[in-house]
Amino acid sequence: MIQTLVTGATGFVGWHVARQLIERGDRVRILVRDPARVRELDGAETAPGDLRDRDSLERAVAGCGVVYHVAADYRLWARDPSELYRTNVQGTRNLLDACRKAGVERVVYTSTVGCIGVPRDGEGDEDRPVGIEDMTGAYKRSKFQAERAALEFAAAGLPVVIVNPTAPVGDRDFKPTPTGKLIVDYLRGAMPAYVETGLNLVDVADVAAGHLLACERGGDGERYILGCRNLTLKEIFERLETISGVRAPRTQIPYAAAYAAGVVSTGWAWLTGKEPLAPLDGVRMSRKKMFVSHGKAARVLGFSPGPVEGALQRAVEWFRKYNYC
């Protein structure tokens, strides 16, 4: 049986990828900086290491035929943005180089929908032209550069397939991610108003299943959007109101007001070192609806995501059970 390495298994999407691999009987090894952070992944072997430590990556990859690189520094604000580049860009290069040296048979690299070209009106897809100038903030820019690195390795012969998840929701969003924090803030009643924006939501369990499908059926150097439902923020809040019983905000604020709040919030964060309530990069991202199509993944991979309402229900129940809100 082939040994499989998963990075990012202490995070949201990575946990679900590792869980599904374990449940189908694969031999799973997970790269972790702190083994104490591994939760509910009985049956997985742990490999201590860090994406910025080349030697630890070579040890972790040794003997593995398949690697799922899901780990990323996913933050919309960092006091030192260079940390995101060291992990997301150089860390990805380090891991892919270790995979190349070890002769890994298949690498699945987890990118983001943020690297997909999206028109101001309409849906984006994998074929729409996009460049670094279209990336807002250090997170998106670092992931764009990391995706380009994965494409370089693929062009050089490493069997790499790329998946671009949209906005996953569901249980076990440990940190939580920015999308999960949106749900937590909603449940706490900390969302008195909303802006006119939109996201493509998808069940995190479907995203994990899409990773496995990409490994089996994806083409080297190809990208596949793993998404489901395009929803405005107002529509997301309406669904959360039905699920949670917490009243959705009725007031829409203009972008200029949200931008001003982002400037103040992020400025305060620079002074205090505490994460801003409204990161300015997040506000800038909200100016465009991130509406995309997962048609290519459906056609090529057989990706068939289910309704997002069940995932939102699981998210609400899980966040409440573990006192996030």
Contacts in CASP RR format, 6 or more apart in sequence:
PFRMAT RR
TARGET T0000
AUTHOR 0000-0000-0000
METHOD contacts of the structure
MODEL  1
MIQTLVTGATGFVGWHVARQLIERGDRVRILVRDPARVRELDGAETAPGD
LRDRDSLERAVAGCGVVYHVAADYRLWARDPSELYRTNVQGTRNLLDACR
KAGVERVVYTSTVGCIGVPRDGEGDEDRPVGIEDMTGAYKRSKFQAERAA
LEFAAAGLPVVIVNPTAPVGDRDFKPTPTGKLIVDYLRGAMPAYVETGLN
LVDVADVAAGHLLACERGGDGERYILGCRNLTLKEIFERLETISGVRAPR
TQIPYAAAYAAGVVSTGWAWLTGKEPLAPLDGVRMSRKKMFVSHGKAARV
LGFSPGPVEGALQRAVEWFRKYNYC
1 26 0 8 1.000
1 27 0 8 1.000
2 26 0 8 1.000
2 27 0 8 1.000
2 64 0 8 1.000
2 65 0 8 1.000
2 66 0 8 1.000
2 105 0 8 1.000
3 27 0 8 1.000
3 29 0 8 1.000
3 63 0 8 1.000
3 64 0 8 1.000
3 65 0 8 1.000
3 66 0 8 1.000
4 21 0 8 1.000
4 26 0 8 1.000
4 27 0 8 1.000
4 28 0 8 1.000
4 29 0 8 1.000
4 64 0 8 1.000
4 65 0 8 1.000
4 66 0 8 1.000
4 67 0 8 1.000
4 68 0 8 1.000
5 28 0 8 1.000
5 29 0 8 1.000
5 30 0 8 1.000
5 31 0 8 1.000
5 47 0 8 1.000
5 60 0 8 1.000
5 61 0 8 1.000
5 64 0 8 1.000
5 66 0 8 1.000
5 67 0 8 1.000
5 68 0 8 1.000
6 14 0 8 1.000
6 17 0 8 1.000
6 18 0 8 1.000
6 21 0 8 1.000
6 28 0 8 1.000
6 29 0 8 1.000
6 30 0 8 1.000
6 31 0 8 1.000
6 44 0 8 1.000
6 67 0 8 1.000
6 68 0 8 1.000
6 70 0 8 1.000
7 14 0 8 1.000
7 30 0 8 1.000
7 31 0 8 1.000
7 51 0 8 1.000
7 67 0 8 1.000
7 68 0 8 1.000
7 69 0 8 1.000
7 70 0 8 1.000
7 71 0 8 1.000
7 95 0 8 1.000
8 14 0 8 1.000
8 15 0 8 1.000
8 30 0 8 1.000
8 31 0 8 1.000
8 32 0 8 1.000
8 70 0 8 1.000
8 71 0 8 1.000
8 72 0 8 1.000
9 15 0 8 1.000
9 17 0 8 1.000
9 18 0 8 1.000
9 30 0 8 1.000
9 31 0 8 1.000
9 32 0 8 1.000
9 38 0 8 1.000
9 41 0 8 1.000
9 44 0 8 1.000
9 70 0 8 1.000
10 30 0 8 1.000
10 32 0 8 1.000
10 34 0 8 1.000
10 37 0 8 1.000
10 38 0 8 1.000
10 39 0 8 1.000
10 174 0 8 1.000
11 70 0 8 1.000
11 71 0 8 1.000
11 172 0 8 1.000
11 174 0 8 1.000
11 175 0 8 1.000
12 168 0 8 1.000
12 172 0 8 1.000
12 173 0 8 1.000
12 174 0 8 1.000
12 175 0 8 1.000
12 176 0 8 1.000
12 177 0 8 1.000
12 204 0 8 1.000
13 70 0 8 1.000
13 110 0 8 1.000
13 165 0 8 1.000
13 168 0 8 1.000
13 204 0 8 1.000
13 207 0 8 1.000
13 208 0 8 1.000
13 211 0 8 1.000
14 68 0 8 1.000
14 70 0 8 1.000
14 71 0 8 1.000
14 110 0 8 1.000
14 208 0 8 1.000
15 39 0 8 1.000
15 40 0 8 1.000
15 41 0 8 1.000
15 172 0 8 1.000
15 174 0 8 1.000
16 172 0 8 1.000
16 204 0 8 1.000
16 205 0 8 1.000
16 207 0 8 1.000
16 208 0 8 1.000
17 68 0 8 1.000
17 70 0 8 1.000
17 208 0 8 1.000
17 211 0 8 1.000
17 212 0 8 1.000
18 28 0 8 1.000
18 30 0 8 1.000
18 41 0 8 1.000
18 44 0 8 1.000
19 40 0 8 1.000
19 41 0 8 1.000
19 208 0 8 1.000
20 205 0 8 1.000
20 208 0 8 1.000
20 209 0 8 1.000
20 212 0 8 1.000
21 28 0 8 1.000
21 68 0 8 1.000
21 212 0 8 1.000
22 28 0 8 1.000
22 41 0 8 1.000
22 42 0 8 1.000
22 43 0 8 1.000
22 44 0 8 1.000
24 212 0 8 1.000
27 45 0 8 1.000
28 41 0 8 1.000
28 43 0 8 1.000
28 44 0 8 1.000
28 45 0 8 1.000
29 44 0 8 1.000
29 45 0 8 1.000
29 46 0 8 1.000
29 47 0 8 1.000
29 60 0 8 1.000
29 64 0 8 1.000
30 38 0 8 1.000
30 41 0 8 1.000
30 44 0 8 1.000
30 45 0 8 1.000
30 46 0 8 1.000
30 47 0 8 1.000
31 47 0 8 1.000
31 49 0 8 1.000
31 51 0 8 1.000
31 56 0 8 1.000
31 57 0 8 1.000
31 60 0 8 1.000
31 71 0 8 1.000
32 38 0 8 1.000
32 46 0 8 1.000
32 47 0 8 1.000
32 48 0 8 1.000
32 49 0 8 1.000
33 48 0 8 1.000
33 49 0 8 1.000
33 50 0 8 1.000
35 46 0 8 1.000
35 48 0 8 1.000
38 44 0 8 1.000
38 46 0 8 1.000
39 172 0 8 1.000
39 174 0 8 1.000
40 172 0 8 1.000
47 56 0 8 1.000
47 59 0 8 1.000
47 60 0 8 1.000
48 56 0 8 1.000
49 56 0 8 1.000
49 57 0 8 1.000
49 59 0 8 1.000
49 60 0 8 1.000
50 56 0 8 1.000
51 57 0 8 1.000
51 71 0 8 1.000
51 87 0 8 1.000
51 90 0 8 1.000
51 91 0 8 1.000
51 92 0 8 1.000
51 94 0 8 1.000
51 95 0 8 1.000
52 86 0 8 1.000
52 87 0 8 1.000
52 90 0 8 1.000
52 91 0 8 1.000
52 94 0 8 1.000
53 94 0 8 1.000
54 94 0 8 1.000
54 97 0 8 1.000
54 98 0 8 1.000
57 94 0 8 1.000
57 95 0 8 1.000
57 98 0 8 1.000
58 98 0 8 1.000
58 101 0 8 1.000
58 102 0 8 1.000
60 98 0 8 1.000
61 67 0 8 1.000
61 95 0 8 1.000
61 98 0 8 1.000
61 99 0 8 1.000
61 101 0 8 1.000
61 102 0 8 1.000
61 104 0 8 1.000
62 102 0 8 1.000
63 102 0 8 1.000
64 102 0 8 1.000
64 104 0 8 1.000
65 103 0 8 1.000
65 104 0 8 1.000
65 105 0 8 1.000
65 106 0 8 1.000
66 104 0 8 1.000
66 105 0 8 1.000
66 106 0 8 1.000
66 107 0 8 1.000
66 108 0 8 1.000
66 215 0 8 1.000
67 95 0 8 1.000
67 99 0 8 1.000
67 104 0 8 1.000
67 106 0 8 1.000
67 107 0 8 1.000
67 108 0 8 1.000
68 107 0 8 1.000
68 108 0 8 1.000
68 110 0 8 1.000
68 211 0 8 1.000
68 215 0 8 1.000
69 92 0 8 1.000
69 95 0 8 1.000
69 96 0 8 1.000
69 107 0 8 1.000
69 108 0 8 1.000
69 109 0 8 1.000
69 110 0 8 1.000
70 110 0 8 1.000
70 211 0 8 1.000
71 87 0 8 1.000
72 87 0 8 1.000
72 88 0 8 1.000
72 110 0 8 1.000
72 112 0 8 1.000
72 143 0 8 1.000
72 146 0 8 1.000
73 83 0 8 1.000
73 84 0 8 1.000
73 87 0 8 1.000
73 88 0 8 1.000
73 139 0 8 1.000
73 142 0 8 1.000
74 139 0 8 1.000
74 175 0 8 1.000
74 177 0 8 1.000
74 178 0 8 1.000
75 84 0 8 1.000
75 139 0 8 1.000
75 178 0 8 1.000
76 137 0 8 1.000
76 139 0 8 1.000
76 178 0 8 1.000
76 279 0 8 1.000
76 281 0 8 1.000
76 282 0 8 1.000
76 285 0 8 1.000
77 266 0 8 1.000
77 269 0 8 1.000
77 275 0 8 1.000
77 276 0 8 1.000
77 279 0 8 1.000
77 280 0 8 1.000
77 281 0 8 1.000
78 84 0 8 1.000
78 138 0 8 1.000
79 269 0 8 1.000
79 270 0 8 1.000
79 273 0 8 1.000
81 138 0 8 1.000
84 138 0 8 1.000
84 139 0 8 1.000
84 142 0 8 1.000
85 138 0 8 1.000
85 142 0 8 1.000
85 145 0 8 1.000
87 142 0 8 1.000
88 139 0 8 1.000
88 142 0 8 1.000
88 143 0 8 1.000
88 145 0 8 1.000
88 146 0 8 1.000
89 142 0 8 1.000
89 145 0 8 1.000
89 146 0 8 1.000
89 149 0 8 1.000
91 146 0 8 1.000
92 109 0 8 1.000
92 146 0 8 1.000
92 149 0 8 1.000
92 150 0 8 1.000
93 146 0 8 1.000
93 149 0 8 1.000
96 107 0 8 1.000
96 109 0 8 1.000
96 149 0 8 1.000
96 150 0 8 1.000
96 153 0 8 1.000
96 158 0 8 1.000
96 160 0 8 1.000
97 153 0 8 1.000
99 107 0 8 1.000
99 158 0 8 1.000
100 153 0 8 1.000
100 156 0 8 1.000
100 158 0 8 1.000
104 158 0 8 1.000
104 159 0 8 1.000
105 159 0 8 1.000
106 159 0 8 1.000
106 161 0 8 1.000
106 215 0 8 1.000
107 150 0 8 1.000
107 153 0 8 1.000
107 158 0 8 1.000
107 159 0 8 1.000
107 160 0 8 1.000
107 161 0 8 1.000
108 160 0 8 1.000
108 161 0 8 1.000
108 162 0 8 1.000
108 163 0 8 1.000
108 211 0 8 1.000
108 214 0 8 1.000
108 215 0 8 1.000
109 146 0 8 1.000
109 147 0 8 1.000
109 150 0 8 1.000
109 160 0 8 1.000
109 161 0 8 1.000
109 162 0 8 1.000
109 163 0 8 1.000
110 163 0 8 1.000
110 165 0 8 1.000
110 211 0 8 1.000
111 143 0 8 1.000
111 146 0 8 1.000
111 147 0 8 1.000
111 150 0 8 1.000
111 162 0 8 1.000
111 163 0 8 1.000
111 164 0 8 1.000
111 223 0 8 1.000
112 140 0 8 1.000
112 143 0 8 1.000
112 164 0 8 1.000
112 165 0 8 1.000
113 164 0 8 1.000
113 165 0 8 1.000
113 166 0 8 1.000
113 167 0 8 1.000
113 200 0 8 1.000
113 225 0 8 1.000
113 227 0 8 1.000
113 290 0 8 1.000
113 292 0 8 1.000
114 135 0 8 1.000
114 140 0 8 1.000
114 143 0 8 1.000
114 144 0 8 1.000
114 164 0 8 1.000
114 290 0 8 1.000
115 130 0 8 1.000
115 135 0 8 1.000
115 140 0 8 1.000
115 143 0 8 1.000
115 144 0 8 1.000
115 147 0 8 1.000
115 164 0 8 1.000
116 124 0 8 1.000
116 125 0 8 1.000
116 126 0 8 1.000
116 128 0 8 1.000
116 130 0 8 1.000
116 164 0 8 1.000
116 223 0 8 1.000
116 225 0 8 1.000
116 292 0 8 1.000
117 124 0 8 1.000
117 125 0 8 1.000
117 128 0 8 1.000
117 129 0 8 1.000
117 130 0 8 1.000
117 134 0 8 1.000
118 124 0 8 1.000
118 128 0 8 1.000
118 288 0 8 1.000
118 289 0 8 1.000
118 290 0 8 1.000
118 291 0 8 1.000
118 292 0 8 1.000
119 128 0 8 1.000
120 288 0 8 1.000
122 291 0 8 1.000
123 230 0 8 1.000
123 291 0 8 1.000
123 292 0 8 1.000
123 293 0 8 1.000
124 291 0 8 1.000
124 292 0 8 1.000
124 293 0 8 1.000
125 225 0 8 1.000
125 292 0 8 1.000
125 293 0 8 1.000
125 295 0 8 1.000
125 296 0 8 1.000
126 164 0 8 1.000
126 222 0 8 1.000
126 223 0 8 1.000
126 224 0 8 1.000
126 225 0 8 1.000
126 296 0 8 1.000
131 144 0 8 1.000
132 141 0 8 1.000
132 144 0 8 1.000
132 145 0 8 1.000
135 141 0 8 1.000
135 143 0 8 1.000
135 144 0 8 1.000
136 281 0 8 1.000
136 282 0 8 1.000
136 284 0 8 1.000
136 285 0 8 1.000
137 281 0 8 1.000
137 284 0 8 1.000
138 281 0 8 1.000
139 281 0 8 1.000
140 285 0 8 1.000
147 162 0 8 1.000
147 223 0 8 1.000
150 160 0 8 1.000
150 162 0 8 1.000
150 221 0 8 1.000
151 160 0 8 1.000
151 162 0 8 1.000
151 221 0 8 1.000
153 160 0 8 1.000
154 160 0 8 1.000
154 161 0 8 1.000
154 220 0 8 1.000
154 221 0 8 1.000
155 221 0 8 1.000
157 220 0 8 1.000
159 220 0 8 1.000
160 220 0 8 1.000
160 221 0 8 1.000
161 214 0 8 1.000
161 215 0 8 1.000
161 218 0 8 1.000
161 219 0 8 1.000
161 220 0 8 1.000
161 221 0 8 1.000
161 222 0 8 1.000
161 224 0 8 1.000
162 221 0 8 1.000
162 222 0 8 1.000
162 223 0 8 1.000
162 224 0 8 1.000
163 207 0 8 1.000
163 210 0 8 1.000
163 211 0 8 1.000
163 214 0 8 1.000
163 223 0 8 1.000
163 224 0 8 1.000
163 225 0 8 1.000
163 226 0 8 1.000
163 297 0 8 1.000
164 223 0 8 1.000
164 224 0 8 1.000
164 225 0 8 1.000
164 226 0 8 1.000
165 202 0 8 1.000
165 207 0 8 1.000
165 226 0 8 1.000
165 227 0 8 1.000
166 199 0 8 1.000
166 200 0 8 1.000
166 201 0 8 1.000
166 202 0 8 1.000
166 225 0 8 1.000
166 226 0 8 1.000
166 227 0 8 1.000
166 228 0 8 1.000
166 290 0 8 1.000
166 292 0 8 1.000
166 294 0 8 1.000
167 179 0 8 1.000
167 199 0 8 1.000
167 200 0 8 1.000
167 201 0 8 1.000
167 202 0 8 1.000
167 290 0 8 1.000
168 177 0 8 1.000
168 179 0 8 1.000
168 201 0 8 1.000
168 202 0 8 1.000
168 203 0 8 1.000
168 204 0 8 1.000
168 207 0 8 1.000
168 311 0 8 1.000
169 179 0 8 1.000
169 180 0 8 1.000
169 183 0 8 1.000
169 201 0 8 1.000
169 202 0 8 1.000
169 203 0 8 1.000
169 204 0 8 1.000
169 308 0 8 1.000
169 311 0 8 1.000
169 312 0 8 1.000
169 315 0 8 1.000
170 203 0 8 1.000
170 204 0 8 1.000
170 205 0 8 1.000
170 311 0 8 1.000
170 312 0 8 1.000
170 314 0 8 1.000
170 315 0 8 1.000
170 318 0 8 1.000
171 204 0 8 1.000
171 314 0 8 1.000
171 315 0 8 1.000
171 317 0 8 1.000
171 318 0 8 1.000
172 204 0 8 1.000
172 318 0 8 1.000
173 179 0 8 1.000
173 180 0 8 1.000
173 204 0 8 1.000
173 315 0 8 1.000
173 318 0 8 1.000
173 319 0 8 1.000
176 183 0 8 1.000
176 184 0 8 1.000
176 319 0 8 1.000
176 324 0 8 1.000
178 282 0 8 1.000
179 199 0 8 1.000
179 201 0 8 1.000
180 315 0 8 1.000
180 319 0 8 1.000
182 191 0 8 1.000
183 240 0 8 1.000
183 312 0 8 1.000
183 315 0 8 1.000
183 316 0 8 1.000
183 319 0 8 1.000
184 319 0 8 1.000
184 324 0 8 1.000
184 325 0 8 1.000
185 191 0 8 1.000
186 237 0 8 1.000
186 240 0 8 1.000
186 244 0 8 1.000
186 246 0 8 1.000
186 248 0 8 1.000
187 240 0 8 1.000
187 244 0 8 1.000
187 246 0 8 1.000
187 316 0 8 1.000
187 319 0 8 1.000
187 320 0 8 1.000
187 324 0 8 1.000
187 325 0 8 1.000
188 325 0 8 1.000
189 246 0 8 1.000
190 277 0 8 1.000
191 237 0 8 1.000
191 249 0 8 1.000
192 249 0 8 1.000
192 251 0 8 1.000
193 249 0 8 1.000
193 251 0 8 1.000
193 252 0 8 1.000
193 253 0 8 1.000
194 233 0 8 1.000
194 234 0 8 1.000
194 237 0 8 1.000
194 249 0 8 1.000
194 251 0 8 1.000
194 252 0 8 1.000
194 253 0 8 1.000
195 233 0 8 1.000
195 252 0 8 1.000
195 253 0 8 1.000
195 254 0 8 1.000
195 255 0 8 1.000
195 258 0 8 1.000
195 283 0 8 1.000
195 286 0 8 1.000
196 232 0 8 1.000
196 233 0 8 1.000
196 234 0 8 1.000
196 252 0 8 1.000
196 255 0 8 1.000
197 232 0 8 1.000
197 233 0 8 1.000
197 286 0 8 1.000
197 287 0 8 1.000
197 288 0 8 1.000
197 289 0 8 1.000
198 230 0 8 1.000
198 231 0 8 1.000
198 232 0 8 1.000
198 233 0 8 1.000
198 236 0 8 1.000
198 286 0 8 1.000
198 289 0 8 1.000
198 290 0 8 1.000
198 291 0 8 1.000
199 230 0 8 1.000
199 231 0 8 1.000
199 233 0 8 1.000
199 236 0 8 1.000
199 289 0 8 1.000
199 290 0 8 1.000
200 227 0 8 1.000
200 228 0 8 1.000
200 229 0 8 1.000
200 230 0 8 1.000
200 231 0 8 1.000
200 290 0 8 1.000
200 291 0 8 1.000
200 292 0 8 1.000
201 227 0 8 1.000
201 228 0 8 1.000
201 229 0 8 1.000
201 231 0 8 1.000
201 236 0 8 1.000
201 308 0 8 1.000
201 311 0 8 1.000
201 312 0 8 1.000
202 226 0 8 1.000
202 227 0 8 1.000
202 228 0 8 1.000
202 229 0 8 1.000
202 294 0 8 1.000
202 305 0 8 1.000
202 308 0 8 1.000
202 311 0 8 1.000
203 228 0 8 1.000
203 305 0 8 1.000
203 306 0 8 1.000
203 307 0 8 1.000
203 308 0 8 1.000
203 310 0 8 1.000
203 311 0 8 1.000
204 311 0 8 1.000
205 311 0 8 1.000
206 226 0 8 1.000
206 227 0 8 1.000
206 228 0 8 1.000
206 303 0 8 1.000
206 305 0 8 1.000
206 306 0 8 1.000
206 311 0 8 1.000
207 226 0 8 1.000
207 227 0 8 1.000
209 303 0 8 1.000
210 224 0 8 1.000
210 226 0 8 1.000
210 297 0 8 1.000
210 301 0 8 1.000
210 303 0 8 1.000
211 226 0 8 1.000
213 297 0 8 1.000
213 301 0 8 1.000
213 302 0 8 1.000
213 303 0 8 1.000
214 224 0 8 1.000
214 297 0 8 1.000
214 301 0 8 1.000
217 300 0 8 1.000
217 301 0 8 1.000
217 302 0 8 1.000
218 224 0 8 1.000
218 300 0 8 1.000
218 301 0 8 1.000
219 300 0 8 1.000
222 300 0 8 1.000
224 294 0 8 1.000
224 296 0 8 1.000
224 297 0 8 1.000
224 300 0 8 1.000
224 301 0 8 1.000
224 303 0 8 1.000
225 292 0 8 1.000
225 293 0 8 1.000
225 294 0 8 1.000
225 295 0 8 1.000
225 296 0 8 1.000
225 297 0 8 1.000
226 294 0 8 1.000
226 297 0 8 1.000
226 303 0 8 1.000
226 305 0 8 1.000
227 292 0 8 1.000
227 294 0 8 1.000
227 297 0 8 1.000
227 305 0 8 1.000
228 294 0 8 1.000
228 305 0 8 1.000
228 306 0 8 1.000
228 307 0 8 1.000
228 308 0 8 1.000
229 307 0 8 1.000
229 308 0 8 1.000
230 289 0 8 1.000
230 291 0 8 1.000
230 292 0 8 1.000
231 239 0 8 1.000
231 308 0 8 1.000
232 289 0 8 1.000
233 286 0 8 1.000
234 248 0 8 1.000
234 252 0 8 1.000
236 312 0 8 1.000
237 248 0 8 1.000
237 249 0 8 1.000
238 248 0 8 1.000
239 308 0 8 1.000
239 309 0 8 1.000
239 312 0 8 1.000
240 246 0 8 1.000
240 248 0 8 1.000
240 312 0 8 1.000
240 316 0 8 1.000
241 247 0 8 1.000
241 248 0 8 1.000
243 309 0 8 1.000
243 312 0 8 1.000
243 313 0 8 1.000
243 316 0 8 1.000
244 316 0 8 1.000
255 283 0 8 1.000
255 286 0 8 1.000
255 287 0 8 1.000
258 278 0 8 1.000
258 283 0 8 1.000
258 286 0 8 1.000
259 280 0 8 1.000
259 283 0 8 1.000
259 284 0 8 1.000
261 278 0 8 1.000
261 283 0 8 1.000
262 276 0 8 1.000
262 278 0 8 1.000
262 279 0 8 1.000
262 280 0 8 1.000
262 283 0 8 1.000
263 280 0 8 1.000
265 276 0 8 1.000
265 277 0 8 1.000
265 278 0 8 1.000
265 279 0 8 1.000
265 280 0 8 1.000
266 276 0 8 1.000
266 278 0 8 1.000
266 279 0 8 1.000
266 280 0 8 1.000
267 276 0 8 1.000
268 274 0 8 1.000
268 276 0 8 1.000
269 275 0 8 1.000
269 276 0 8 1.000
269 279 0 8 1.000
294 303 0 8 1.000
294 305 0 8 1.000
297 303 0 8 1.000
298 304 0 8 1.000
319 325 0 8 1.000
END
